[in-house]
Amino acid sequence: MTTPEQQAGDVIRPYTVQIPKDAIDDLQRRLAATRWPTREIVGDRTQGVQLATMRALHQFWATQYDGRRVAARLNALLQFTTRIDGVGIHFVHVRSAHPDALPLIMTHGWPGSVIEMLDAVGPLTDPTAHGGTPADAFHLVLPSLPGYGFSGEPAETGWDLARTARAWSELMRRLGYHRYVAQGGDVGAGVTDAMGRIGPDGLAGIHTNLLVPALNDPASLPHETDAERAALAAITTFQTSGNGYFVEMATRPQTIGYALLDSPAALAAWMIDHDTDAYYKITRAFVDDQPSGNLTREHILDNITTYWLTGTGASAARSYWEAYGPDAPAAGSRPLPPPRIPVGFSTFPGEIWRTPRSWAEKSYPTLNYFGEAERGGHFAAWEEPELFAAQLRAAFRPLR
């Protein structure tokens, strides 16, 4: 198996995930050796991940989950690696059978990976099998962020959102895509937003499902209507009582990294303690075996197991220090200008805050699509891949 770090130049090499049996055995040993805290003394998640949720997740992981699923799911698709700006980048590349398909680079976030996007591959590349038409087809590029999954980890500082955005434009150039669009959520929304602001040659439009400018400066957005005030209140709640993971990774990623690399239970708890909507959906999946859409026990553990087997808990955490921390290389630099290309945005009801159309219009003067999905939350592509794909088809249809 060729690792990303072994490559040089513009070479793009096929990649196959291979997980040694020893790695699966070690995971099982560590799960068996888990030390548990006492039960929380409140009746909800206000003290963190609840013991009953973790016990149920742990039991399924240790006794019913097949650790070989990660390799099987990824190896069912074409994967490649290439070295860009000193870092080996892993990506899934699925070309549609429809020759006029629109190239789309789609970026995951944290605590996600390319795993969360796999069930959207079919609806996006083969729309005729999923209620669409040949004119809705995309050629799909799914890169793993630097330091995440099967991509290499940066050995130097400076990999902020803009640097990743420039790396993605170089990746699309190497693939021969001279006109393409980009999409992202969570950290991926930050990368996609930066791509739109940088405006590399060939980028025809962007779409996100997290309003990055609102997270950066919510007070600058309108707050006159009930919807606007509700959104502002939700962001305020998140920033004061729900973003402990964000603060820790943006300021002390190495510290939490020791736990994330040493204990699979700690890694799982850290990853599922993201936002209230997703947390309770994950809890229902494991405790009650009631998945929300595509957010099944197996799919949740596919993502967590990817982080464990690749040992990327610490390096993924460092990406928050790079992008959002007080010592980030980009801190204090002149902000990028607003995008001059078309911008699409979709809001999902379970998101950390429900973005009003007025906020999207204020943030992006070139907004040309605003969609409101019926279901789904922060991990929209993962939870509701069909609805997510429908939003992207509608957003990018005018750009074809």
Buried (B, 14 or more C-beta within 10 A) or exposed (E): EEEBBEBEEEEBBEBEBEBEEEBBEBBBEBBEEBEEEEEBEEEEBEEBBBBEBBBBBBEBBBEEBEBEBBBEBBEEBEBBBBBBBBBBBBBBBBBBEBEEBBBBBBBBBBBBBBBBBBBBBBBBBBBEEBEBEBBBBBBBBBBBBBBBBBBBBBEEEEBBBBBBBBBBBBBBBBBEBEEBBBBBBBBBBBBBBBBBBBBBEBBBBBBBBBBBBBBEEBEEBBBEEEBBEBBBEBBEBBBEEBBEBBEBBBBEBEEBBEBBBEBBBBBBBBBBBBBBBBBBBBBBBBBEEEBBBBBBBBBBBBBBBBBBBBEBBBBBBBBBBBBBBEEBBBEEEEEBEBBEBBBBBBBBEBBBBBBBBBBBBBBBEBBBBBBEBEBBBBBBBBBBBBBBBBBBBBBBEEBE
